[in-house]
Amino acid sequence: MYKNLKTENFFYTVFSKISFITEEIMVFFYGIKSFQREKVKKIRN
């Protein structure tokens, strides 16, 4: 029982870390995209 709980806890920690990293990467790429869009707007004007 205790070992099972520990394993679940471990998987939960790993999963939350992975989802956090994925979120960070998505935010990063979204930021790059919007930054490039701003540059394009400035060039056009």
C-alpha positions as CSV (number, residue, x, y, z in Angstrom):
1,M,0.0,0.0,0.0
2,Y,2.7,2.5,1.0
3,K,4.9,1.6,-1.9
4,N,1.9,2.0,-4.3
5,L,1.2,5.4,-2.9
6,K,4.9,6.5,-3.3
7,T,4.8,5.3,-6.9
8,E,1.6,7.3,-7.6
9,N,3.1,10.3,-6.0
10,F,6.2,10.0,-8.2
11,F,4.2,9.7,-11.3
12,Y,2.1,12.7,-10.3
13,T,5.2,14.8,-9.7
14,V,6.7,13.8,-13.1
15,F,3.4,14.4,-14.9
16,S,3.0,17.9,-13.3
17,K,6.6,18.8,-14.2
18,I,6.1,17.6,-17.8
19,S,2.8,19.6,-18.2
20,F,4.5,22.7,-16.7
21,I,7.4,22.4,-19.1
22,T,5.0,21.9,-22.1
23,E,3.1,25.0,-21.0
24,E,6.3,27.0,-20.8
25,I,7.4,25.8,-24.3
26,M,4.0,26.7,-25.7
27,V,4.1,30.2,-24.1
28,F,7.6,30.6,-25.5
29,F,6.7,29.7,-29.0
30,Y,3.5,31.9,-28.9
31,G,5.7,34.8,-27.7
32,I,8.0,34.3,-30.7
33,K,5.1,34.2,-33.1
34,S,3.5,37.4,-31.7
35,F,6.9,39.0,-31.7
36,Q,7.5,38.2,-35.4
37,R,4.0,39.5,-36.2
38,E,4.8,42.8,-34.5
39,K,8.0,43.0,-36.5
40,V,6.1,42.4,-39.7
41,K,3.5,45.1,-38.8
42,K,6.3,47.6,-38.2
43,I,8.0,46.8,-41.5
44,R,4.7,47.2,-43.4
45,N,3.9,50.6,-41.8
